[in-house]
Amino acid sequence: MLKILGRASSINVRKVLWACEELGIASAREEWGEGARSPQEAEFRALNPNALMPVIQEGDFILWESNAIIRYLANAYEGGWLYPQEPRARGRVDQWIDWQATELNTSWRYAFMSLVRHSPAHQDPRLLAAACKGWNYTMAILNQQLEKTGAFVAGDAFSLADIPIGLSVNRWYETPMEHPELAAVRAYYERLTKRKGYAHWGRNGMP
């Protein structure tokens, strides 16, 4: 059985848990962080020297980095409907997975640390205002894409890209800040909520 190491409140662990639910993969989660064992322990660092979650174990196979993991799961468990083989279709999916990891993830970091994690190091009002503005700007880019597709981020059908993007949309709505009206993003949020996996691991009250 696939073992997932990490805490369920982690957005990156939830990517893997949601992907497993979409693909029908039986898995067991081993708790690390937030009162459980620390990823800084030597046992965890032997699996991932970065001491970051998630990590998966499947027999003697070990893999870390959440986006690499969900790609692997789609490839290994007949997930062609999520992660198409055709080069252009796959390229569009990869484009949005990578955009989430670089542009969108970077845009929210300061605001999320300030408003949700309440980090003392992230309480400068000017930096917070700039971060919120930047996060909303990046979400507006997503809104433009969803206006074009009228459905999901990479096209008409739900794909692997919607897992990191969908969790990011939930994080945006769950962060206590001003949210401009982005109609396509809101419709997407409601559309994703109809999926059982998103109800479990996305729109579940955790940012």
C-alpha positions, 0 to 999 in steps of 0.5 A: 500500500502507498504510504503518505508521510505528512500532516493533513493540514499541509496544502502540499500533502492535501494535493497527494491525498486528493489525487489518491482519491481521484485515482482510487488509490488505497493509501495510509497516512503517517503523521508528521509535524504539528505535535507529531514527529518533526520532519527535522528528525533524522528518520525523515531527513533520510527520506527527504533531505529538505525535511519537507512534506509530503513524502511517499513510500511504495515498497522501496520506492521513495518520492518527494516534492508534491507536484512530482508525486501527483504526476507519478501517481497519475502515470502509475495508476492509469490516470491518463484522464487526469494527465494526458499523454498527448504532448500539447494537452500534457503541456497545458496541464504542466504549464498550470501546475508549474505556474501554481508552484512559481507565480501563485505560490510566491504571490501569497507567501507574505500575506498567508504568513501574516494573516493565517499563520500570524508570523511576527516576522510578517507584520509590516503593514506596507509589505502586507498591503503589497502582498495582498495586491500581488496575490489578487493580481495573480488570481486575476490572471487565473480568472482570465484563463477560466473565462477562456475555458469556461470550465477548468484551468487547462481546458474543458475537462478536470485535470491534474492541474486543477488539484494544486490550483483548486487548493490554491483557490480555497486558500485565497478564499479562506484567508481573511483579506479583501477579495475582488469579485472574480466571477470565473474563479468563484464559478470554478470554486463552486464547480470543484466543490461538487467533487468528493475529493475537493470536499474532503481535501480542498473546501473543508475549512482549512486554508 
